[in-house]
Amino acid sequence: MILGKVIGTVWSTKKDENLVGAKFLIVRQLDLDYKPQKNFVVAVDSVGAGVSEVVLVAQGSSARQTTFTKNKPVDAVIMAIVDKLDIAIKDKLEELIES
Amino acid sequence: MHLGKVIGTIWATRKYETLKGYKMQFVQPLNSHLKNLGKPIVAVDTIGAGPGEVIYYVTASEAVIPLDVDMAPVDASIVGIVDSIYSEKTGRK
């Protein structure tokens, strides 16, 4: 999964008929300091996320593993809303990996 | 499967229903020399790994198999903790 922030909504009237009722959100990827990265995905919402919330996005065939997205043309789904990150060893990451 | 190191935990109260009770961890992917490989990802923990531990994880739709549910939107899950690694190039680590 990737960490991201919801930055907008996609409205689409003409789409695959399986996708009627889906809520599409634009999610921009964040790094561990919540700093926005360049890439973004359009993801179907499965948890009721809103704009400016920090979320987790599952991508690929795993995105079809919800009751709504099963067997539908979806490759990214929002599956959690993040409350807090606890990065235990960020500062010492390099040296820990060396040891 | 891929090697990685657990570097942190994510707290998420609101998540997809079938994921209740599962812990999510930040994983820094590693190469066979235990050097960083790309950006950290988030993986569901199925075995109880903690920060600092070297683990291996599965990705894509296979990541759902170790969970006790039929369907869950998960694209990475931790399935084992590494005790030691031996490779011809670097020896035992």
N, CA and C atoms of all chains as a GROMACS GRO file, in nm:
protein
  576
    1MET      N    1   0.085  -0.120   0.000
    1MET     CA    2   0.000   0.000   0.000
    1MET      C    3   0.088   0.125   0.000
    2ILE      N    4   0.035   0.234  -0.048
    2ILE     CA    5   0.110   0.360  -0.041
    2ILE      C    6   0.034   0.458   0.048
    3LEU      N    7   0.114   0.549   0.105
    3LEU     CA    8   0.057   0.655   0.188
    3LEU      C    9   0.027   0.774   0.097
    4GLY      N   10  -0.090   0.834   0.114
    4GLY     CA   11  -0.123   0.947   0.029
    4GLY      C   12  -0.224   1.040   0.093
    5LYS      N   13  -0.243   1.154   0.028
    5LYS     CA   14  -0.339   1.251   0.078
    5LYS      C   15  -0.444   1.276  -0.031
    6VAL      N   16  -0.571   1.278   0.010
    6VAL     CA   17  -0.677   1.304  -0.086
    6VAL      C   18  -0.675   1.451  -0.121
    7ILE      N   19  -0.656   1.481  -0.250
    7ILE     CA   20  -0.646   1.622  -0.291
    7ILE      C   21  -0.761   1.663  -0.382
    8GLY      N   22  -0.851   1.572  -0.413
    8GLY     CA   23  -0.961   1.614  -0.499
    8GLY      C   24  -1.052   1.498  -0.537
    9THR      N   25  -1.156   1.533  -0.609
    9THR     CA   26  -1.258   1.436  -0.650
    9THR      C   27  -1.265   1.432  -0.801
   10VAL      N   28  -1.297   1.316  -0.857
   10VAL     CA   29  -1.319   1.306  -1.001
   10VAL      C   30  -1.467   1.281  -1.026
   11TRP      N   31  -1.528   1.362  -1.108
   11TRP     CA   32  -1.667   1.343  -1.149
   11TRP      C   33  -1.666   1.284  -1.287
   12SER      N   34  -1.744   1.180  -1.308
   12SER     CA   35  -1.749   1.117  -1.439
   12SER      C   36  -1.888   1.058  -1.460
   13THR      N   37  -1.955   1.104  -1.563
   13THR     CA   38  -2.091   1.055  -1.588
   13THR      C   39  -2.087   0.934  -1.679
   14LYS      N   40  -2.004   0.945  -1.784
   14LYS     CA   41  -1.997   0.836  -1.880
   14LYS      C   42  -1.881   0.744  -1.840
   15LYS      N   43  -1.912   0.626  -1.792
   15LYS     CA   44  -1.807   0.534  -1.748
   15LYS      C   45  -1.858   0.392  -1.762
   16ASP      N   46  -1.769   0.296  -1.738
   16ASP     CA   47  -1.809   0.155  -1.740
   16ASP      C   48  -1.929   0.137  -1.648
   17GLU      N   49  -2.030   0.062  -1.695
   17GLU     CA   50  -2.154   0.055  -1.618
   17GLU      C   51  -2.134  -0.009  -1.480
   18ASN      N   52  -2.029  -0.090  -1.466
   18ASN     CA   53  -2.000  -0.150  -1.336
   18ASN      C   54  -1.958  -0.046  -1.232
   19LEU      N   55  -1.916   0.069  -1.279
   19LEU     CA   56  -1.859   0.168  -1.187
   19LEU      C   57  -1.962   0.271  -1.142
   20VAL      N   58  -2.089   0.254  -1.181
   20VAL     CA   59  -2.192   0.348  -1.136
   20VAL      C   60  -2.200   0.343  -0.984
   21GLY      N   61  -2.197   0.459  -0.920
   21GLY     CA   62  -2.205   0.465  -0.773
   21GLY      C   63  -2.069   0.472  -0.706
   22ALA      N   64  -1.962   0.457  -0.784
   22ALA     CA   65  -1.828   0.463  -0.724
   22ALA      C   66  -1.787   0.608  -0.699
   23LYS      N   67  -1.714   0.628  -0.589
   23LYS     CA   68  -1.660   0.760  -0.560
   23LYS      C   69  -1.512   0.759  -0.593
   24PHE      N   70  -1.472   0.845  -0.686
   24PHE     CA   71  -1.332   0.849  -0.728
   24PHE      C   72  -1.263   0.967  -0.662
   25LEU      N   73  -1.150   0.940  -0.598
   25LEU     CA   74  -1.074   1.047  -0.534
   25LEU      C   75  -0.933   1.051  -0.592
   26ILE      N   76  -0.877   1.172  -0.598
   26ILE     CA   77  -0.739   1.187  -0.644
   26ILE      C   78  -0.650   1.183  -0.520
   27VAL      N   79  -0.555   1.090  -0.518
   27VAL     CA   80  -0.468   1.073  -0.402
   27VAL      C   81  -0.324   1.099  -0.445
   28ARG      N   82  -0.261   1.196  -0.378
   28ARG     CA   83  -0.121   1.227  -0.408
   28ARG      C   84  -0.033   1.156  -0.305
   29GLN      N   85   0.071   1.090  -0.352
   29GLN     CA   86   0.156   1.013  -0.261
   29GLN      C   87   0.233   1.104  -0.166
   30LEU      N   88   0.251   1.058  -0.041
   30LEU     CA   89   0.327   1.132   0.059
   30LEU      C   90   0.448   1.050   0.101
   31ASP      N   91   0.554   1.117   0.148
   31ASP     CA   92   0.664   1.042   0.208
   31ASP      C   93   0.641   1.035   0.359
   32LEU      N   94   0.741   0.985   0.433
   32LEU     CA   95   0.721   0.962   0.577
   32LEU      C   96   0.705   1.091   0.656
   33ASP      N   97   0.743   1.205   0.598
   33ASP     CA   98   0.726   1.335   0.665
   33ASP      C   99   0.600   1.406   0.614
   34TYR      N  100   0.510   1.334   0.552
   34TYR     CA  101   0.389   1.390   0.492
   34TYR      C  102   0.421   1.488   0.380
   35LYS      N  103   0.540   1.480   0.324
   35LYS     CA  104   0.577   1.570   0.215
   35LYS      C  105   0.520   1.514   0.084
   36PRO      N  106   0.443   1.597   0.008
   36PRO     CA  107   0.382   1.546  -0.115
   36PRO      C  108   0.488   1.505  -0.217
   37GLN      N  109   0.463   1.392  -0.283
   37GLN     CA  110   0.552   1.345  -0.390
   37GLN      C  111   0.489   1.382  -0.524
   38LYS      N  112   0.560   1.346  -0.632
   38LYS     CA  113   0.512   1.388  -0.763
   38LYS      C  114   0.392   1.305  -0.810
   39ASN      N  115   0.393   1.175  -0.780
   39ASN     CA  116   0.293   1.089  -0.843
   39ASN      C  117   0.160   1.087  -0.768
   40PHE      N  118   0.054   1.060  -0.842
   40PHE     CA  119  -0.079   1.052  -0.782
   40PHE      C  120  -0.158   0.939  -0.849
   41VAL      N  121  -0.263   0.894  -0.782
   41VAL     CA  122  -0.351   0.793  -0.841
   41VAL      C  123  -0.496   0.836  -0.823
   42VAL      N  124  -0.580   0.788  -0.914
   42VAL     CA  125  -0.724   0.802  -0.896
   42VAL      C  126  -0.770   0.671  -0.834
   43ALA      N  127  -0.832   0.679  -0.715
   43ALA     CA  128  -0.868   0.557  -0.642
   43ALA      C  129  -1.015   0.558  -0.606
   44VAL      N  130  -1.075   0.438  -0.605
   44VAL     CA  131  -1.213   0.424  -0.560
   44VAL      C  132  -1.213   0.422  -0.407
   45ASP      N  133  -1.309   0.493  -0.347
   45ASP     CA  134  -1.313   0.501  -0.201
   45ASP      C  135  -1.396   0.387  -0.144
   46SER      N  136  -1.340   0.314  -0.045
   46SER     CA  137  -1.418   0.206   0.018
   46SER      C  138  -1.440   0.232   0.167
   47VAL      N  139  -1.390   0.343   0.219
   47VAL     CA  140  -1.401   0.368   0.363
   47VAL      C  141  -1.468   0.501   0.397
   48GLY      N  142  -1.504   0.580   0.299
   48GLY     CA  143  -1.566   0.709   0.327
   48GLY      C  144  -1.466   0.819   0.356
   49ALA      N  145  -1.358   0.825   0.279
   49ALA     CA  146  -1.257   0.928   0.298
   49ALA      C  147  -1.303   1.059   0.234
   50GLY      N  148  -1.244   1.170   0.281
   50GLY     CA  149  -1.277   1.300   0.225
   50GLY      C  150  -1.152   1.376   0.188
   51VAL      N  151  -1.173   1.491   0.122
   51VAL     CA  152  -1.060   1.572   0.076
   51VAL      C  153  -0.977   1.616   0.196
   52SER      N  154  -0.844   1.612   0.180
   52SER     CA  155  -0.740   1.651   0.276
   52SER      C  156  -0.712   1.544   0.382
   53GLU      N  157  -0.777   1.428   0.373
   53GLU     CA  158  -0.743   1.322   0.469
   53GLU      C  159  -0.625   1.240   0.419
   54VAL      N  160  -0.547   1.190   0.515
   54VAL     CA  161  -0.434   1.103   0.481
   54VAL      C  162  -0.484   0.958   0.480
   55VAL      N  163  -0.457   0.888   0.371
   55VAL     CA  164  -0.516   0.756   0.351
   55VAL      C  165  -0.411   0.655   0.303
   56LEU      N  166  -0.451   0.528   0.302
   56LEU     CA  167  -0.370   0.423   0.241
   56LEU      C  168  -0.441   0.373   0.116
   57VAL      N  169  -0.364   0.351   0.010
   57VAL     CA  170  -0.421   0.306  -0.116
   57VAL      C  171  -0.360   0.171  -0.153
   58ALA      N  172  -0.446   0.071  -0.176
   58ALA     CA  173  -0.399  -0.059  -0.226
   58ALA      C  174  -0.412  -0.056  -0.377
   59GLN      N  175  -0.308  -0.108  -0.446
   59GLN     CA  176  -0.306  -0.098  -0.592
   59GLN      C  177  -0.297  -0.236  -0.657
   60GLY      N  178  -0.324  -0.238  -0.785
   60GLY     CA  179  -0.315  -0.362  -0.860
   60GLY      C  180  -0.438  -0.450  -0.841
   61SER      N  181  -0.421  -0.581  -0.865
   61SER     CA  182  -0.536  -0.670  -0.858
   61SER      C  183  -0.596  -0.674  -0.718
   62SER      N  184  -0.518  -0.641  -0.615
   62SER     CA  185  -0.570  -0.638  -0.478
   62SER      C  186  -0.682  -0.536  -0.462
   63ALA      N  187  -0.686  -0.437  -0.550
   63ALA     CA  188  -0.789  -0.334  -0.540
   63ALA      C  189  -0.928  -0.392  -0.569
   64ARG      N  190  -0.933  -0.509  -0.630
   64ARG     CA  191  -1.063  -0.570  -0.659
   64ARG      C  192  -1.113  -0.658  -0.545
   65GLN      N  193  -1.041  -0.660  -0.433
   65GLN     CA  194  -1.076  -0.747  -0.321
   65GLN      C  195  -1.169  -0.679  -0.221
   66THR      N  196  -1.262  -0.597  -0.266
   66THR     CA  197  -1.366  -0.546  -0.177
   66THR      C  198  -1.501  -0.586  -0.237
   67THR      N  199  -1.606  -0.580  -0.153
   67THR     CA  200  -1.737  -0.624  -0.204
   67THR      C  201  -1.782  -0.536  -0.319
   68PHE      N  202  -1.749  -0.407  -0.313
   68PHE     CA  203  -1.792  -0.318  -0.422
   68PHE      C  204  -1.709  -0.336  -0.548
   69THR      N  205  -1.578  -0.349  -0.534
   69THR     CA  206  -1.492  -0.349  -0.653
   69THR      C  207  -1.469  -0.487  -0.712
   70LYS      N  208  -1.527  -0.591  -0.653
   70LYS     CA  209  -1.506  -0.727  -0.703
   70LYS      C  210  -1.544  -0.739  -0.851
   71ASN      N  211  -1.452  -0.792  -0.930
   71ASN     CA  212  -1.474  -0.813  -1.074
   71ASN      C  213  -1.509  -0.685  -1.150
   72LYS      N  214  -1.459  -0.572  -1.101
   72LYS     CA  215  -1.483  -0.446  -1.172
   72LYS      C  216  -1.349  -0.387  -1.218
   73PRO      N  217  -1.354  -0.300  -1.320
   73PRO     CA  218  -1.229  -0.246  -1.372
   73PRO      C  219  -1.169  -0.139  -1.280
   74VAL      N  220  -1.112  -0.183  -1.169
   74VAL     CA  221  -1.055  -0.092  -1.068
   74VAL      C  222  -0.914  -0.138  -1.036
   75ASP      N  223  -0.816  -0.046  -1.032
   75ASP     CA  224  -0.681  -0.087  -0.995
   75ASP      C  225  -0.622  -0.008  -0.879
   76ALA      N  226  -0.707   0.072  -0.811
   76ALA     CA  227  -0.659   0.141  -0.690
   76ALA      C  228  -0.779   0.165  -0.600
   77VAL      N  229  -0.765   0.133  -0.472
   77VAL     CA  230  -0.875   0.151  -0.379
   77VAL      C  231  -0.822   0.208  -0.247
   78ILE      N  232  -0.897   0.303  -0.191
   78ILE     CA  233  -0.861   0.358  -0.060
   78ILE      C  234  -0.916   0.262   0.045
   79MET      N  235  -0.827   0.204   0.130
   79MET     CA  236  -0.875   0.103   0.224
   79MET      C  237  -0.850   0.140   0.370
   80ALA      N  238  -0.792   0.255   0.400
   80ALA     CA  239  -0.776   0.295   0.540
   80ALA      C  240  -0.755   0.446   0.548
   81ILE      N  241  -0.802   0.505   0.658
   81ILE     CA  242  -0.776   0.646   0.685
   81ILE      C  243  -0.675   0.651   0.799
   82VAL      N  244  -0.565   0.720   0.776
   82VAL     CA  245  -0.453   0.717   0.871
   82VAL      C  246  -0.477   0.816   0.985
   83ASP      N  247  -0.464   0.768   1.110
   83ASP     CA  248  -0.471   0.856   1.227
   83ASP      C  249  -0.333   0.910   1.261
   84LYS      N  250  -0.235   0.820   1.259
   84LYS     CA  251  -0.104   0.856   1.311
   84LYS      C  252   0.002   0.764   1.253
   85LEU      N  253   0.121   0.821   1.229
   85LEU     CA  254   0.234   0.739   1.187
   85LEU      C  255   0.331   0.731   1.302
   86ASP      N  256   0.390   0.616   1.320
   86ASP     CA  257   0.490   0.599   1.425
   86ASP      C  258   0.616   0.545   1.359
   87ILE      N  259   0.702   0.636   1.313
   87ILE     CA  260   0.825   0.593   1.246
   87ILE      C  261   0.932   0.577   1.351
   88ALA      N  262   0.966   0.451   1.381
   88ALA     CA  263   1.051   0.423   1.496
   88ALA      C  264   1.198   0.451   1.468
   89ILE      N  265   1.244   0.419   1.348
   89ILE     CA  266   1.390   0.420   1.329
   89ILE      C  267   1.430   0.502   1.207
   90LYS      N  268   1.354   0.608   1.178
   90LYS     CA  269   1.383   0.684   1.057
   90LYS      C  270   1.522   0.746   1.057
   91ASP      N  271   1.558   0.811   1.170
   91ASP     CA  272   1.686   0.881   1.176
   91ASP      C  273   1.803   0.785   1.163
   92LYS      N  274   1.785   0.667   1.224
   92LYS     CA  275   1.895   0.572   1.228
   92LYS      C  276   1.883   0.465   1.122
   93LEU      N  277   1.794   0.487   1.024
   93LEU     CA  278   1.763   0.381   0.929
   93LEU      C  279   1.888   0.333   0.857
   94GLU      N  280   1.968   0.427   0.807
   94GLU     CA  281   2.085   0.388   0.730
   94GLU      C  282   2.179   0.301   0.811
   95GLU      N  283   2.211   0.347   0.934
   95GLU     CA  284   2.311   0.273   1.011
   95GLU      C  285   2.258   0.138   1.057
   96LEU      N  286   2.124   0.130   1.082
   96LEU     CA  287   2.067   0.003   1.123
   96LEU      C  288   2.076  -0.099   1.010
   97ILE      N  289   2.057  -0.049   0.890
   97ILE     CA  290   2.061  -0.140   0.776
   97ILE      C  291   2.204  -0.185   0.749
   98GLU      N  292   2.300  -0.097   0.774
   98GLU     CA  293   2.440  -0.133   0.756
   98GLU      C  294   2.481  -0.244   0.852
   99SER      N  295   2.430  -0.239   0.976
   99SER     CA  296   2.479  -0.329   1.080
   99SER      C  297   2.431  -0.473   1.059
  100MET      N  298   0.862  -1.318  -0.336
  100MET     CA  299   0.870  -1.254  -0.204
  100MET      C  300   0.987  -1.157  -0.202
  101HIS      N  301   0.979  -1.060  -0.114
  101HIS     CA  302   1.081  -0.955  -0.108
  101HIS      C  303   1.131  -0.940   0.035
  102LEU      N  304   1.257  -0.893   0.046
  102LEU     CA  305   1.313  -0.865   0.178
  102LEU      C  306   1.283  -0.721   0.216
  103GLY      N  307   1.265  -0.696   0.345
  103GLY     CA  308   1.244  -0.559   0.390
  103GLY      C  309   1.273  -0.544   0.537
  104LYS      N  310   1.271  -0.420   0.583
  104LYS     CA  311   1.291  -0.395   0.726
  104LYS      C  312   1.174  -0.312   0.777
  105VAL      N  313   1.119  -0.353   0.892
  105VAL     CA  314   1.009  -0.278   0.951
  105VAL      C  315   1.066  -0.149   1.011
  106ILE      N  316   1.011  -0.035   0.969
  106ILE     CA  317   1.064   0.091   1.021
  106ILE      C  318   0.959   0.172   1.097
  107GLY      N  319   0.837   0.127   1.102
  107GLY     CA  320   0.737   0.204   1.176
  107GLY      C  321   0.598   0.144   1.165
  108THR      N  322   0.506   0.201   1.241
  108THR     CA  323   0.370   0.149   1.249
  108THR      C  324   0.272   0.257   1.206
  109ILE      N  325   0.158   0.215   1.152
  109ILE     CA  326   0.053   0.309   1.113
  109ILE      C  327  -0.069   0.283   1.199
  110TRP      N  328  -0.126   0.389   1.251
  110TRP     CA  329  -0.250   0.378   1.326
  110TRP      C  330  -0.363   0.423   1.235
  111ALA      N  331  -0.458   0.335   1.211
  111ALA     CA  332  -0.573   0.371   1.127
  111ALA      C  333  -0.697   0.307   1.188
  112THR      N  334  -0.783   0.389   1.246
  112THR     CA  335  -0.906   0.335   1.307
  112THR      C  336  -1.007   0.302   1.199
  113ARG      N  337  -1.021   0.393   1.103
  113ARG     CA  338  -1.116   0.370   0.995
  113ARG      C  339  -1.047   0.291   0.885
  114LYS      N  340  -1.082   0.166   0.870
  114LYS     CA  341  -1.027   0.091   0.758
  114LYS      C  342  -1.132  -0.005   0.707
  115TYR      N  343  -1.100  -0.070   0.595
  115TYR     CA  344  -1.195  -0.164   0.537
  115TYR      C  345  -1.229  -0.271   0.640
  116GLU      N  346  -1.362  -0.306   0.649
  116GLU     CA  347  -1.412  -0.390   0.759
  116GLU      C  348  -1.330  -0.517   0.783
  117THR      N  349  -1.296  -0.588   0.676
  117THR     CA  350  -1.228  -0.716   0.697
  117THR      C  351  -1.086  -0.700   0.749
  118LEU      N  352  -1.036  -0.576   0.755
  118LEU     CA  353  -0.898  -0.554   0.802
  118LEU      C  354  -0.892  -0.521   0.951
  119LYS      N  355  -1.006  -0.518   1.018
  119LYS     CA  356  -1.008  -0.487   1.162
  119LYS      C  357  -0.920  -0.588   1.238
  120GLY      N  358  -0.838  -0.536   1.327
  120GLY     CA  359  -0.754  -0.625   1.407
  120GLY      C  360  -0.617  -0.650   1.347
  121TYR      N  361  -0.597  -0.610   1.222
  121TYR     CA  362  -0.465  -0.628   1.161
  121TYR      C  363  -0.383  -0.501   1.176
  122LYS      N  364  -0.253  -0.523   1.205
  122LYS     CA  365  -0.163  -0.410   1.222
  122LYS      C  366  -0.096  -0.379   1.089
  123MET      N  367  -0.074  -0.249   1.064
  123MET     CA  368  -0.006  -0.213   0.940
  123MET      C  369   0.130  -0.150   0.971
  124GLN      N  370   0.232  -0.193   0.900
  124GLN     CA  371   0.368  -0.150   0.926
  124GLN      C  372   0.429  -0.086   0.802
  125PHE      N  373   0.516   0.013   0.826
  125PHE     CA  374   0.598   0.067   0.718
  125PHE      C  375   0.714  -0.028   0.696
  126VAL      N  376   0.739  -0.063   0.571
  126VAL     CA  377   0.848  -0.155   0.539
  126VAL      C  378   0.940  -0.088   0.438
  127GLN      N  379   1.069  -0.084   0.470
  127GLN     CA  380   1.169  -0.036   0.374
  127GLN      C  381   1.221  -0.157   0.297
  128PRO      N  382   1.193  -0.166   0.167
  128PRO     CA  383   1.245  -0.280   0.090
  128PRO      C  384   1.398  -0.282   0.090
  129LEU      N  385   1.457  -0.401   0.097
  129LEU     CA  386   1.602  -0.418   0.100
  129LEU      C  387   1.645  -0.511  -0.014
  130ASN      N  388   1.773  -0.498  -0.056
  130ASN     CA  389   1.826  -0.595  -0.151
  130ASN      C  390   1.898  -0.706  -0.074
  131SER      N  391   1.964  -0.795  -0.143
  131SER     CA  392   2.022  -0.911  -0.073
  131SER      C  393   2.140  -0.872   0.014
  132HIS      N  394   2.195  -0.752  -0.005
  132HIS     CA  395   2.302  -0.704   0.084
  132HIS      C  396   2.244  -0.622   0.198
  133LEU      N  397   2.112  -0.625   0.215
  133LEU     CA  398   2.041  -0.549   0.319
  133LEU      C  399   2.060  -0.399   0.304
  134LYS      N  400   2.072  -0.354   0.180
  134LYS     CA  401   2.076  -0.210   0.152
  134LYS      C  402   1.939  -0.164   0.104
  135ASN      N  403   1.909  -0.038   0.132
  135ASN     CA  404   1.778   0.016   0.092
  135ASN      C  405   1.753   0.001  -0.058
  136LEU      N  406   1.628  -0.029  -0.091
  136LEU     CA  407   1.590  -0.048  -0.231
  136LEU      C  408   1.460   0.028  -0.252
  137GLY      N  409   1.468   0.148  -0.302
  137GLY     CA  410   1.346   0.225  -0.329
  137GLY      C  411   1.281   0.283  -0.206
  138LYS      N  412   1.154   0.322  -0.223
  138LYS     CA  413   1.084   0.393  -0.118
  138LYS      C  414   1.011   0.295  -0.025
  139PRO      N  415   0.985   0.337   0.101
  139PRO     CA  416   0.910   0.250   0.192
  139PRO      C  417   0.767   0.226   0.143
  140ILE      N  418   0.713   0.110   0.177
  140ILE     CA  419   0.574   0.077   0.146
  140ILE      C  420   0.502   0.043   0.276
  141VAL      N  421   0.372   0.025   0.267
  141VAL     CA  422   0.294  -0.016   0.382
  141VAL      C  423   0.251  -0.160   0.362
  142ALA      N  424   0.268  -0.244   0.464
  142ALA     CA  425   0.229  -0.385   0.453
  142ALA      C  426   0.151  -0.426   0.577
  143VAL      N  427   0.055  -0.518   0.558
  143VAL     CA  428  -0.020  -0.572   0.672
  143VAL      C  429   0.066  -0.677   0.740
  144ASP      N  430   0.069  -0.674   0.873
  144ASP     CA  431   0.152  -0.764   0.950
  144ASP      C  432   0.069  -0.886   0.992
  145THR      N  433   0.110  -1.006   0.947
  145THR     CA  434   0.034  -1.126   0.984
  145THR      C  435   0.106  -1.210   1.089
  146ILE      N  436   0.228  -1.167   1.130
  146ILE     CA  437   0.306  -1.253   1.219
  146ILE      C  438   0.354  -1.182   1.345
  147GLY      N  439   0.337  -1.051   1.355
  147GLY     CA  440   0.380  -0.979   1.474
  147GLY      C  441   0.524  -0.932   1.470
  148ALA      N  442   0.565  -0.874   1.359
  148ALA     CA  443   0.701  -0.819   1.348
  148ALA      C  444   0.706  -0.682   1.414
  149GLY      N  445   0.825  -0.643   1.458
  149GLY     CA  446   0.840  -0.513   1.523
  149GLY      C  447   0.942  -0.427   1.452
  150PRO      N  448   0.945  -0.297   1.484
  150PRO     CA  449   1.040  -0.207   1.418
  150PRO      C  450   1.184  -0.256   1.435
  151GLY      N  451   1.261  -0.248   1.325
  151GLY     CA  452   1.400  -0.290   1.328
  151GLY      C  453   1.422  -0.431   1.277
  152GLU      N  454   1.316  -0.509   1.268
  152GLU     CA  455   1.334  -0.649   1.227
  152GLU      C  456   1.338  -0.661   1.075
  153VAL      N  457   1.424  -0.750   1.026
  153VAL     CA  458   1.428  -0.781   0.883
  153VAL      C  459   1.324  -0.889   0.857
  154ILE      N  460   1.239  -0.865   0.758
  154ILE     CA  461   1.126  -0.954   0.732
  154ILE      C  462   1.120  -0.986   0.584
  155TYR      N  463   1.033  -1.078   0.546
  155TYR     CA  464   1.001  -1.090   0.404
  155TYR      C  465   0.851  -1.078   0.386
  156TYR      N  466   0.814  -1.026   0.271
  156TYR     CA  467   0.673  -0.996   0.247
  156TYR      C  468   0.632  -1.037   0.107
  157VAL      N  469   0.501  -1.061   0.090
  157VAL     CA  470   0.447  -1.093  -0.042
  157VAL      C  471   0.366  -0.975  -0.092
  158THR      N  472   0.361  -0.959  -0.224
  158THR     CA  473   0.287  -0.846  -0.280
  158THR      C  474   0.180  -0.896  -0.377
  159ALA      N  475   0.106  -0.802  -0.430
  159ALA     CA  476  -0.004  -0.826  -0.526
  159ALA      C  477  -0.118  -0.903  -0.460
  160SER      N  478  -0.206  -0.965  -0.539
  160SER     CA  479  -0.328  -1.023  -0.481
  160SER      C  480  -0.294  -1.142  -0.391
  161GLU      N  481  -0.174  -1.199  -0.403
  161GLU     CA  482  -0.133  -1.307  -0.314
  161GLU      C  483  -0.124  -1.260  -0.169
  162ALA      N  484  -0.114  -1.129  -0.149
  162ALA     CA  485  -0.101  -1.076  -0.014
  162ALA      C  486  -0.223  -1.102   0.072
  163VAL      N  487  -0.335  -1.137   0.010
  163VAL     CA  488  -0.458  -1.165   0.086
  163VAL      C  489  -0.453  -1.307   0.145
  164ILE      N  490  -0.380  -1.397   0.082
  164ILE     CA  491  -0.382  -1.539   0.121
  164ILE      C  492  -0.345  -1.560   0.269
  165PRO      N  493  -0.239  -1.495   0.323
  165PRO     CA  494  -0.208  -1.520   0.465
  165PRO      C  495  -0.310  -1.464   0.564
  166LEU      N  496  -0.399  -1.379   0.520
  166LEU     CA  497  -0.498  -1.324   0.612
  166LEU      C  498  -0.611  -1.426   0.633
  167ASP      N  499  -0.679  -1.416   0.747
  167ASP     CA  500  -0.787  -1.511   0.779
  167ASP      C  501  -0.920  -1.471   0.719
  168VAL      N  502  -0.920  -1.391   0.613
  168VAL     CA  503  -1.045  -1.348   0.551
  168VAL      C  504  -1.041  -1.383   0.403
  169ASP      N  505  -1.159  -1.390   0.342
  169ASP     CA  506  -1.165  -1.427   0.201
  169ASP      C  507  -1.123  -1.312   0.111
  170MET      N  508  -1.170  -1.192   0.145
  170MET     CA  509  -1.142  -1.076   0.062
  170MET      C  510  -1.095  -0.960   0.146
  171ALA      N  511  -0.987  -0.897   0.106
  171ALA     CA  512  -0.939  -0.777   0.173
  171ALA      C  513  -0.854  -0.698   0.075
  172PRO      N  514  -0.873  -0.566   0.070
  172PRO     CA  515  -0.793  -0.487  -0.025
  172PRO      C  516  -0.652  -0.463   0.026
  173VAL      N  517  -0.568  -0.564   0.013
  173VAL     CA  518  -0.430  -0.558   0.065
  173VAL      C  519  -0.336  -0.595  -0.049
  174ASP      N  520  -0.232  -0.511  -0.073
  174ASP     CA  521  -0.137  -0.546  -0.180
  174ASP      C  522   0.002  -0.578  -0.129
  175ALA      N  523   0.019  -0.586   0.004
  175ALA     CA  524   0.147  -0.631   0.059
  175ALA      C  525   0.123  -0.684   0.200
  176SER      N  526   0.177  -0.801   0.233
  176SER     CA  527   0.167  -0.847   0.371
  176SER      C  528   0.295  -0.920   0.413
  177ILE      N  529   0.330  -0.896   0.541
  177ILE     CA  530   0.452  -0.954   0.598
  177ILE      C  531   0.422  -1.098   0.636
  178VAL      N  532   0.506  -1.192   0.588
  178VAL     CA  533   0.478  -1.333   0.614
  178VAL      C  534   0.589  -1.404   0.691
  179GLY      N  535   0.704  -1.339   0.715
  179GLY     CA  536   0.809  -1.407   0.791
  179GLY      C  537   0.913  -1.312   0.844
  180ILE      N  538   0.977  -1.352   0.955
  180ILE     CA  539   1.088  -1.272   1.012
  180ILE      C  540   1.218  -1.346   0.980
  181VAL      N  541   1.318  -1.269   0.930
  181VAL     CA  542   1.444  -1.329   0.887
  181VAL      C  543   1.536  -1.345   1.008
  182ASP      N  544   1.590  -1.467   1.026
  182ASP     CA  545   1.690  -1.488   1.132
  182ASP      C  546   1.829  -1.455   1.079
  183SER      N  547   1.866  -1.515   0.965
  183SER     CA  548   1.994  -1.481   0.905
  183SER      C  549   1.987  -1.506   0.756
  184ILE      N  550   2.078  -1.442   0.684
  184ILE     CA  551   2.083  -1.455   0.539
  184ILE      C  552   2.224  -1.499   0.502
  185TYR      N  553   2.234  -1.598   0.414
  185TYR     CA  554   2.366  -1.635   0.362
  185TYR      C  555   2.366  -1.617   0.211
  186SER      N  556   2.460  -1.541   0.160
  186SER     CA  557   2.477  -1.536   0.015
  186SER      C  558   2.624  -1.550  -0.017
  187GLU      N  559   2.655  -1.607  -0.133
  187GLU     CA  560   2.796  -1.635  -0.168
  187GLU      C  561   2.879  -1.509  -0.168
  188LYS      N  562   2.816  -1.399  -0.208
  188LYS     CA  563   2.891  -1.275  -0.223
  188LYS      C  564   2.926  -1.211  -0.088
  189THR      N  565   2.830  -1.213   0.001
  189THR     CA  566   2.851  -1.137   0.125
  189THR      C  567   2.866  -1.225   0.248
  190GLY      N  568   2.848  -1.356   0.234
  190GLY     CA  569   2.856  -1.445   0.350
  190GLY      C  570   2.733  -1.433   0.437
  191ARG      N  571   2.744  -1.476   0.561
  191ARG     CA  572   2.628  -1.476   0.650
  191ARG      C  573   2.608  -1.339   0.715
  192LYS      N  574   2.482  -1.299   0.720
  192LYS     CA  575   2.451  -1.172   0.787
  192LYS      C  576   2.345  -1.195   0.891
   0.00000   0.00000   0.00000
